[in-house]
Amino acid sequence: MKIKPLADRVLIKMETEDTQKVGSLFIPQTAQEKTNTGVVAEIGDDKDVITVKVGDKVMYDKYAGTKLEADGNEYLLVRIADVLAVVE
């Protein structure tokens, strides 16, 4: 399935979270803090306000967007205003 964002929206492929381990104890998935970075997979057609490009690694607002799943990957559809920074 191909997802094409509209207007000022950006589709971000969410980074997968590695299983965390402290000493010999595994931290359950529910207790781990979720990452808020990902890679821009698609951008909307409002080029005047979109300042990122496909392939950029970005940091986004923790509570932003709509989660989607396609092709076995997790994506987040957010407004460009919810993209906080480009990570270099």
C-alpha positions as CSV (number, residue, x, y, z in Angstrom):
1,M,0.0,0.0,0.0
2,K,1.4,3.4,-0.9
3,I,0.5,6.4,1.3
4,K,0.8,9.9,-0.1
5,P,0.4,12.7,2.5
6,L,-1.6,15.8,1.5
7,A,-1.0,19.5,2.1
8,D,1.4,20.2,5.0
9,R,1.6,16.6,6.2
10,V,4.7,14.4,6.4
11,L,4.8,10.6,6.5
12,I,7.5,9.4,8.9
13,K,8.8,5.8,9.1
14,M,9.1,5.2,12.8
15,E,12.3,3.7,14.2
16,T,12.0,0.3,15.7
17,E,12.7,0.1,19.4
18,D,15.4,-2.4,20.5
19,T,14.7,-4.6,23.4
20,Q,16.3,-2.9,26.4
21,K,18.2,-4.9,29.0
22,V,19.6,-3.7,32.4
23,G,22.1,-6.2,33.7
24,S,20.4,-9.6,33.3
25,L,16.9,-8.1,33.4
26,F,14.8,-7.3,30.3
27,I,12.7,-4.2,30.5
28,P,9.1,-5.0,29.2
29,Q,8.0,-3.2,26.0
30,T,5.3,-1.3,28.0
31,A,7.9,0.1,30.4
32,Q,10.3,1.4,27.7
33,E,10.1,5.0,26.7
34,K,9.1,5.3,23.1
35,T,11.4,6.9,20.6
36,N,10.3,10.1,18.9
37,T,12.6,10.0,15.8
38,G,12.1,8.5,12.4
39,V,12.9,8.9,8.7
40,V,10.8,11.0,6.3
41,A,9.2,8.5,3.9
42,E,6.9,10.9,1.9
43,I,6.0,14.5,2.0
44,G,2.8,16.4,1.1
45,D,2.4,18.8,-1.8
46,D,2.5,22.1,0.1
47,K,6.2,22.9,-0.8
48,D,5.9,26.4,0.7
49,V,5.8,25.2,4.3
50,I,7.5,21.7,4.1
51,T,11.1,22.2,5.0
52,V,12.2,18.6,5.2
53,K,12.9,16.1,2.4
54,V,12.5,12.4,1.9
55,G,15.3,10.5,3.7
56,D,15.8,13.1,6.4
57,K,16.0,11.8,10.0
58,V,13.7,13.9,12.1
59,M,12.5,14.3,15.7
60,Y,8.8,14.8,16.1
61,D,6.4,15.8,18.9
62,K,5.7,12.9,21.3
63,Y,1.9,13.2,21.0
64,A,1.7,14.1,17.4
65,G,0.1,12.4,14.4
66,T,-1.7,9.3,13.4
67,K,-0.1,5.9,13.5
68,L,-0.4,3.7,10.4
69,E,0.9,0.3,9.5
70,A,1.8,-0.7,5.9
71,D,4.1,-3.3,4.4
72,G,5.1,-4.5,7.9
73,N,6.4,-1.1,8.9
74,E,5.0,1.5,11.4
75,Y,4.5,5.0,10.1
76,L,3.3,8.3,11.6
77,L,1.4,10.9,9.6
78,V,2.1,14.3,11.1
79,R,1.8,18.0,10.2
80,I,5.0,19.8,9.5
81,A,4.5,21.9,12.6
82,D,4.9,18.7,14.7
83,V,8.4,18.0,13.2
84,L,10.7,19.6,15.8
85,A,14.2,19.1,14.3
86,V,16.3,17.4,11.6
87,V,18.8,15.0,13.2
88,E,22.2,15.0,11.6
